[in-house]
């Protein structure tokens, strides 16, 4: 909820999202961004690297719901890492040896 506290806090959808912290029965009907269980992704690390939410989620401040803005594929992630000269070694996104 860190970002969502500041993005359209009066939106009914954001209020519903905020309620999830206290009531797990209100889970969204459909997850938009889904990763395989062998992929590690951290919003915190990407924010620390200066990645703006809009780069992956589009103009979230102008929408009531999140839609898939970019493909969630290894190809897309590696292309972004290469463009930013970020590490693209396997263990950057995958926990090896499991």
C-alpha positions as CSV (number, residue, x, y, z in Angstrom):
1,X,0.0,0.0,0.0
2,X,3.0,2.3,0.1
3,X,2.3,3.8,-3.3
4,X,-1.4,3.5,-3.1
5,X,-1.7,5.8,-0.1
6,X,-0.7,8.7,-2.4
7,X,-2.3,7.7,-5.7
8,X,-6.0,8.7,-5.9
9,X,-6.7,8.0,-2.2
10,X,-10.4,8.9,-2.7
11,X,-10.9,6.4,-5.5
12,X,-13.3,3.5,-4.5
13,X,-10.9,1.0,-5.9
14,X,-8.0,2.4,-3.9
15,X,-10.2,2.3,-0.7
16,X,-11.0,-1.3,-1.5
17,X,-7.3,-2.1,-1.9
18,X,-6.6,-0.4,1.4
19,X,-9.2,-2.6,3.1
20,X,-7.3,-5.7,2.0
21,X,-4.7,-5.0,4.8
22,X,-7.4,-5.8,7.4
23,X,-9.7,-8.2,5.5
24,X,-8.2,-11.0,3.3
25,X,-11.6,-12.0,2.1
26,X,-11.7,-8.9,-0.1
27,X,-8.9,-10.2,-2.4
28,X,-9.2,-8.8,-6.0
29,X,-11.0,-11.0,-8.4
30,X,-8.1,-11.0,-10.9
31,X,-4.4,-10.3,-10.4
32,X,-3.0,-8.2,-13.3
33,X,0.7,-8.7,-13.0
34,X,1.7,-12.4,-12.4
35,X,5.2,-13.8,-12.1
36,X,6.2,-17.4,-12.0
37,X,7.2,-18.6,-8.6
38,X,10.8,-18.9,-9.6
39,X,11.1,-15.2,-10.4
40,X,12.1,-12.7,-7.7
41,X,10.9,-9.1,-8.1
42,X,11.1,-6.3,-5.6
43,X,9.3,-3.0,-6.0
44,X,11.5,-1.6,-3.3
45,X,14.7,-2.4,-5.2
46,X,13.3,-0.9,-8.4
47,X,12.2,2.3,-6.6
48,X,15.7,2.5,-5.0
49,X,17.1,2.3,-8.6
50,X,14.9,5.3,-9.6
51,X,12.3,3.4,-11.6
52,X,9.1,5.4,-11.7
53,X,5.8,3.4,-11.2
54,X,4.6,4.8,-14.6
55,X,7.4,2.9,-16.5
56,X,5.7,-0.4,-15.8
57,X,2.2,0.5,-14.7
58,X,1.5,3.5,-17.1
59,X,-0.3,6.6,-15.8
60,X,-1.6,5.0,-12.6
61,X,-2.6,8.3,-11.2
62,X,-5.1,8.8,-14.0
63,X,-6.7,5.3,-13.8
64,X,-9.1,3.7,-11.3
65,X,-7.8,0.2,-12.1
66,X,-4.5,-1.2,-13.1
67,X,-4.1,-2.8,-16.5
68,X,-1.2,-4.8,-17.9
69,X,0.9,-2.0,-19.5
70,X,4.1,-4.0,-20.4
71,X,4.6,-7.7,-20.9
72,X,5.8,-9.6,-17.9
73,X,8.4,-11.6,-19.8
74,X,12.1,-12.4,-19.4
75,X,12.7,-10.7,-22.7
76,X,11.1,-7.4,-21.5
77,X,12.9,-7.5,-18.1
78,X,16.3,-8.2,-19.7
79,X,15.8,-5.4,-22.3
80,X,15.0,-2.9,-19.5
81,X,18.0,-4.1,-17.4
82,X,20.3,-3.7,-20.5
83,X,18.9,-0.3,-21.3
84,X,19.7,0.9,-17.8
85,X,23.0,-1.0,-17.6
86,X,21.6,-3.0,-14.6
87,X,22.8,-6.5,-13.9
88,X,21.1,-9.2,-16.0
89,X,22.9,-12.2,-14.5
90,X,20.6,-15.1,-13.8
91,X,20.6,-14.7,-10.0
92,X,19.5,-11.1,-10.3
93,X,15.9,-12.3,-10.8
94,X,16.2,-16.0,-10.0
95,X,17.1,-17.7,-6.8
96,X,19.5,-20.4,-8.0
97,X,20.1,-23.7,-6.2
98,X,16.5,-24.3,-5.1
